Amino acid sequence: MNKISEKNRDTLQEMRKGYEEIPVPNKGREMVEQTIERAKRDKRRKRKLIWLRNTAAGAAAAFACIIVLANSSPQIAHAMEQVPVLGAVVRAVTLRTYEAKEGDYEADAEIPQIVAEGGQGELTEGTEEINMDIQQFTDQLISEFEADRKEYTDGRESLDISYETVVDNERLYTIKVWAVQTAASGAETVRYYTLDKTAGRQLHLKDLFEEGSDYVSVLSDLIKSQMRAQMQADEGKVYFLDDEDVPESNFEKIQEDQNFYINEGGHLVIVFDEYEVAPGYMGVVSFEIPTEEIAEILRPDVGLLK
């Protein structure tokens, strides 16, 4: 048995030597090696970011009340009235700004809210819910920045928050709010908020599907299939999937309230933050879901997807 094992080892070593001696263009080798290294490094960073997000949650609550009042003024209120109408029913305005610069810490944020065309007195239940969600999202980011600035006085960090309207049609109004946090490297976080104009309420992912349907599993499986297909077609694309070395980082399933929007073509788009399901160099990634693949579990009375 020992002799056979030894012979097999010699054979494997010869095969490996032969493989390593196959000439590979330097540029190609470097690209492959860099991709692998970036993927490993970003997976480690992803775990660290998750830990930092959890530990910063307590600090977020402590600063929220102060930040809500920061940088508000009559001038900003006047500027809000000058924003042109973006849609037939609602529009986006800058509610407040947040700016900070101290040493190597710098922040520049525009915090939006959406209002009914007739003015803030006519806010619907849906716009109020969206505005509250936007405030909580941006307050936490600013709180984390403030906490870091006070605790790590010799550090370096920047925070940029902005927004834009991405969908505005007869039925839907969707605003995209994004933040870029930069320390040793950058990380982008994006949130989409959708108002159903007809119903006057915020649209959540679960609202698209029949009650009791396992839309989480269905969407997750479709996304995994797209991930595998993309990686097979393009070696430059890498997702945290089917990795035996770091199984805890593998994408398993979406959240019940996963980030999403419905594009102008009437298709559901699922969105993931930078580092959430892929290395940092992939940025924010999204997956358009074919409507025919989920038709059986869609609510027939919603009628938003084509």
HELIX and SHEET records of a PDB file:
HELIX    1   1 ASN A    2  GLU A   20  1                                  19    
HELIX    2   2 ASN A   26  LEU A   69  1                                  44    
HELIX    3   3 PRO A   74  GLU A   81  1                                   8    
HELIX    4   4 GLN A  120  GLU A  122  5                                   3    
HELIX    5   5 GLU A  125  GLU A  151  1                                  27    
HELIX    6   6 LEU A  205  LEU A  208  5                                   4    
HELIX    7   7 TYR A  215  ALA A  233  1                                  19    
HELIX    8   8 PRO A  247  SER A  249  5                                   3    
HELIX    9   9 GLY A  280  MET A  282  5                                   3    
HELIX   10  10 THR A  291  GLU A  293  5                                   3    
HELIX   11  11 ALA A  295  ILE A  297  5                                   3    
SHEET    1   A 6 VAL A  90  GLU A 102  0                                        
SHEET    2   A 6 TYR A 105  ALA A 116 -1                                        
SHEET    3   A 6 GLU A 157  ASP A 168  1                                        
SHEET    4   A 6 LEU A 172  THR A 182 -1                                        
SHEET    5   A 6 GLY A 186  ASP A 196 -1                                        
SHEET    6   A 6 ARG A 201  GLN A 202 -1                                        
SHEET    1   B 3 PHE A 260  ILE A 262  0                                        
SHEET    2   B 3 LEU A 268  PHE A 272 -1                                        
SHEET    3   B 3 VAL A 285  ILE A 289 -1                                        
END                                                                             
